[in-house]
């Protein structure tokens, strides 16, 4: 009974992926095996593994969805594996701390009560439970918003989904590289430690999200940031970069009301990044620049591939651009 069942399962898998049958879920399988071998059994690892196997081998529809979101899903493995490289390029001599604050004061500082301060300094003196809650919404939901929009694009515009997913991956790759080429301390670190670089400091959710966890009655954000390996990864602000991808992709085919909703989400995230003491205004602006440049470059690549395909329909495509109902090819 077991061997025939295995044979049928293998035949089904081969029918979906004739050439590279075991390759699609390989990044998640290999990473989970590595973590399990170290005695790490987290629920999110198991959930990611189950999701990868389900999308890979259920049917043609789930296979197509996997192809669309594959680059974005790789970000999870990439983020989790950053702990292997957390010390690369990071030393007391390379971490930018008070020089960043000096730039912030020079570019965005103002006088208040006879003291020159940054926008973040001023906001730390004017916190409120209402602003805490409002700021926590984009920080606590951004990954669900990104995944939800990816599913929407799957039904609305498959090429748009692939463009969005590849831009999301490349944005994170560039951001993670910058963290180690230009390690930078967040404002909460300065407000806690001053200008002394302590490489043993653990990642933190910051004072604002600590207050939110206290309101919630459990450590939602503490658990989220407790696994981070980038204490000195404030530049650029990827939290500020992510929602701009939604705005830029949404400009192509969303109605005005939905597009303004995305823009409001982005603006709230930008405010929250400074209010929650996670980023200087400079970090936020650099995140916006990273997002805009990455999306523009990805769009140009897809436009080139589209022109090449139209000129030679039989040419092999270097990216797995699929077509189907609802695909505008924009």
Residue, then its C-alpha position, 0 to 999 in steps of 0.5 A: x500500500x505504501x509503495x504504490x501511494x509513494x509512486x502515485x505521489x511521485x508521478x503527480x509531482x513529476x506531472x507538475x514539474x517534469x524537469x526539476x521535480x524536487x527543486x521548487x521547495x528546496x530552499x525551505x526544505x534545506x533551511x528547515x533541515x539545517x535549523x532542525x539539525x540545530x535543535x530549532x523547531x519554530x512554528x513559523x519554520x514548519x508553517x513555511x515548509x508546509x506552505x512551500x510543499x503545498x503550493x509546489x505539489x497540489x495542482x497547476x493553480x498552486x504551482x502558478x501561484x508559487x511561481x508568481x510569489x517565489x522571489x518574495x517568499x525567498x525573503x523569509x529564508x534570506x532574513x532568517x539566514x542573516x544571523x550567519x552573517x551578522x558580524x560581517x562588516x560590523x565593528x565598533x569602528x564601522x557602526x554609524x551612530x552619532x554621525x548619523x544623528x549629527x546629519x539628522x540635526x543639520x538637515x531636519x533639526x529645529x529649536x524647541x525649548x531652547x534645545x536643538x532636536x530632531x523630529x524623533x527627539x520631539x516625538x519621544x517627548x509627545x507620545x500618547x497611547x493613541x499614537x502608539x496604537x496608530x503607529x503599531x498598525x502598519x508595523x504589525x500588519x505590513x507583511x500581511x498587507x504585502x502577502x494579501x496584495x500579492x494574492x490580489x495580483x495573482x488574480x488581477x495581473x500575474x505579470x504585475x505579481x511577478x514584477x512586484x515579487x522580484x522588486x520585493x526580493x531585490x529591495x531586501x537584498x540591497x537593504x541587507x547588503x547596505x546593513x553590512x556595508x554601512x551599519x547604522x544604529x537606530x535612534x532608540x539605540x542612541x537614546x538608550x546608549x548614547x554614542x557608545x557602540x556595544x556590539x553585544x546589544x540585542x535587537x529591540x522593538x524600541x520603547x514605542x512598541x514595548x508600550x504597545x505590547x504592554x497594552x496588548x498584554x503579550x509580547x507580539x512585537x518583542x517576539x518579532x524583533x527578538x529574532x532579528x540579527x540586524x541591531x545596526x541595520x537602520x539604513x535604509x528603512x525597509x519598513x518605509x520602503x515596502x509600502x511604496x512598492x504597493x503604491x507604485x504597483x497599485x498606480x497601474x491598475x487600482x481604483x483611486x480609492x484603493x490607491x489612496x488607501x495604499x498611500x495612506x498606509x505608506x504615509x502612516x508607516x513613514x510617520x511610525x518609523x520616526x515616532x516609534x524611534x526606529x529610524x531617523x527621517x534620513x533613514x525613511x527617505x533613503x528607504x523611499x529612494x531604495x524602493x523607487x529605484x528598485x521598482x523602476x529597475x525591475x519594471x524596466x527589466x520586465x518591459x525589456x522582456x516583454x518587448x523581446x518576447x513580442x519580437x520573438x515569441x519562440x525565444x526562451x524567457x529568462x524569467x518564468x513569466x506566465x500568462x492566464x486569465x486576468x493577466x494584463x501584461x502591463 
